[in-house]
Amino acid sequence: MTWDKILGAIWLLIGLIVVVSLMKMNKKKGEISAFLGYVSMAVLVE
């Protein structure tokens, strides 16, 4: 594994934790944050 893949995996984990915590706090904001988080993660993984 390269450092890029390791960092990508770490960012995925952080993103998931943030999205889950935001969704628990506020449904509507959570959905928006989940979408933004998914987009940013997709960009980072590429």
MODELLER restraints for C-alpha pairs under 7 A, 6 or more apart:
rsr = mdl.restraints
at = mdl.atoms
rsr.add(forms.Gaussian(group=physical.xy_distance, feature=features.Distance(at['CA:8:A'], at['CA:44:A']), mean=6.60, stdev=0.5))
rsr.add(forms.Gaussian(group=physical.xy_distance, feature=features.Distance(at['CA:8:A'], at['CA:45:A']), mean=5.82, stdev=0.5))
rsr.add(forms.Gaussian(group=physical.xy_distance, feature=features.Distance(at['CA:12:A'], at['CA:41:A']), mean=6.38, stdev=0.5))
rsr.add(forms.Gaussian(group=physical.xy_distance, feature=features.Distance(at['CA:15:A'], at['CA:37:A']), mean=6.16, stdev=0.5))
rsr.add(forms.Gaussian(group=physical.xy_distance, feature=features.Distance(at['CA:19:A'], at['CA:30:A']), mean=6.53, stdev=0.5))
rsr.add(forms.Gaussian(group=physical.xy_distance, feature=features.Distance(at['CA:19:A'], at['CA:33:A']), mean=6.30, stdev=0.5))
rsr.add(forms.Gaussian(group=physical.xy_distance, feature=features.Distance(at['CA:19:A'], at['CA:34:A']), mean=5.24, stdev=0.5))
rsr.add(forms.Gaussian(group=physical.xy_distance, feature=features.Distance(at['CA:19:A'], at['CA:37:A']), mean=6.98, stdev=0.5))
rsr.add(forms.Gaussian(group=physical.xy_distance, feature=features.Distance(at['CA:22:A'], at['CA:30:A']), mean=4.84, stdev=0.5))
rsr.add(forms.Gaussian(group=physical.xy_distance, feature=features.Distance(at['CA:23:A'], at['CA:30:A']), mean=3.85, stdev=0.5))
rsr.add(forms.Gaussian(group=physical.xy_distance, feature=features.Distance(at['CA:23:A'], at['CA:31:A']), mean=6.63, stdev=0.5))
